[in-house]
Amino acid sequence: MSAPPDRFVTAATFRSAGAAHVARAHLSEHGIDAFVSDEGLGGMAPFHSDAGASVKLRVRAGEVDAARSLLDRPGASDSGASDSGAAEA
């Protein structure tokens, strides 16, 4: 079962808030609304994260595939993004 298209889901995770904001700006340039969440966790003490990637970039479920496609392009952002993973609430 997938999330409703207007519900926000995680498109990617990052090791730093700065990298997540670069990716957010990149998506915004392409008309995809996104926001960064949990940046206090990854930005202040990234070494405390088990996976090393705790800052989330969230987009509407209906745009998650397009967002991931943009983020996966070489040179799309100086991201430090980790595995995009499944669309989660």
C-alpha positions as CSV (number, residue, x, y, z in Angstrom):
1,M,0.0,0.0,0.0
2,S,1.4,3.4,-1.0
3,A,1.1,6.7,0.8
4,P,-1.5,9.3,-0.5
5,P,0.1,11.5,-3.2
6,D,0.0,14.6,-1.0
7,R,1.5,13.0,2.1
8,F,5.2,13.8,2.7
9,V,7.6,10.9,2.6
10,T,11.4,10.5,2.8
11,A,13.0,10.7,-0.6
12,A,16.6,10.5,0.7
13,T,18.8,10.7,3.8
14,F,22.0,12.6,4.3
15,R,24.9,12.7,6.6
16,S,24.7,16.5,7.0
17,A,22.1,19.2,7.0
18,G,24.1,21.3,4.5
19,A,24.0,18.5,1.9
20,A,20.3,18.0,2.5
21,H,19.6,21.7,1.9
22,V,21.7,21.6,-1.4
23,A,19.5,18.7,-2.6
24,R,16.3,20.5,-1.4
25,A,17.3,23.6,-3.5
26,H,18.0,21.3,-6.5
27,L,14.6,19.8,-6.3
28,S,13.0,23.2,-5.8
29,E,14.7,24.4,-9.0
30,H,12.8,21.6,-10.8
31,G,9.4,22.4,-9.2
32,I,9.4,19.8,-6.5
33,D,8.5,21.0,-3.0
34,A,10.7,19.5,-0.4
35,F,11.8,20.1,3.2
36,V,14.6,18.9,5.4
37,S,13.7,17.1,8.7
38,D,15.7,15.8,11.6
39,E,18.6,18.1,10.7
40,G,19.4,18.7,14.4
41,L,20.2,15.1,14.7
42,G,22.6,14.7,11.8
43,G,23.9,18.2,11.7
44,M,25.0,18.5,15.2
45,A,26.4,15.1,15.9
46,P,26.5,13.0,12.7
47,F,28.9,10.5,14.4
48,H,26.1,9.4,16.7
49,S,24.0,8.1,13.9
50,D,24.2,4.3,13.5
51,A,24.0,4.4,9.7
52,G,25.8,7.8,9.4
53,A,22.8,9.3,7.6
54,S,20.0,10.8,9.7
55,V,19.0,14.1,8.0
56,K,15.9,13.4,5.9
57,L,14.8,15.1,2.7
58,R,11.0,14.8,2.4
59,V,8.8,15.3,-0.6
60,R,5.1,14.6,-1.5
61,A,4.6,10.8,-2.1
62,G,3.3,11.7,-5.6
63,E,6.7,13.3,-6.5
64,V,9.1,10.8,-4.7
65,D,10.0,8.9,-7.9
66,A,10.8,12.2,-9.8
67,A,12.7,13.5,-6.8
68,R,14.9,10.4,-6.5
69,S,15.5,10.4,-10.3
70,L,16.8,14.0,-10.1
71,L,18.9,13.3,-7.0
72,D,20.4,10.2,-8.6
73,R,21.7,12.1,-11.6
74,P,25.5,12.5,-11.6
75,G,26.4,16.0,-10.4
76,A,22.8,16.7,-9.3
77,S,24.0,17.9,-5.9
78,D,27.1,17.6,-3.8
79,S,25.0,15.6,-1.6
80,G,26.6,12.9,0.5
81,A,23.2,11.2,0.2
82,S,22.8,7.7,1.4
83,D,20.5,5.1,-0.1
84,S,17.1,6.6,-0.9
85,G,15.3,3.7,0.6
86,A,11.6,3.1,0.5
87,A,9.0,5.8,0.6
88,E,8.1,6.0,4.3
89,A,5.7,8.2,6.2
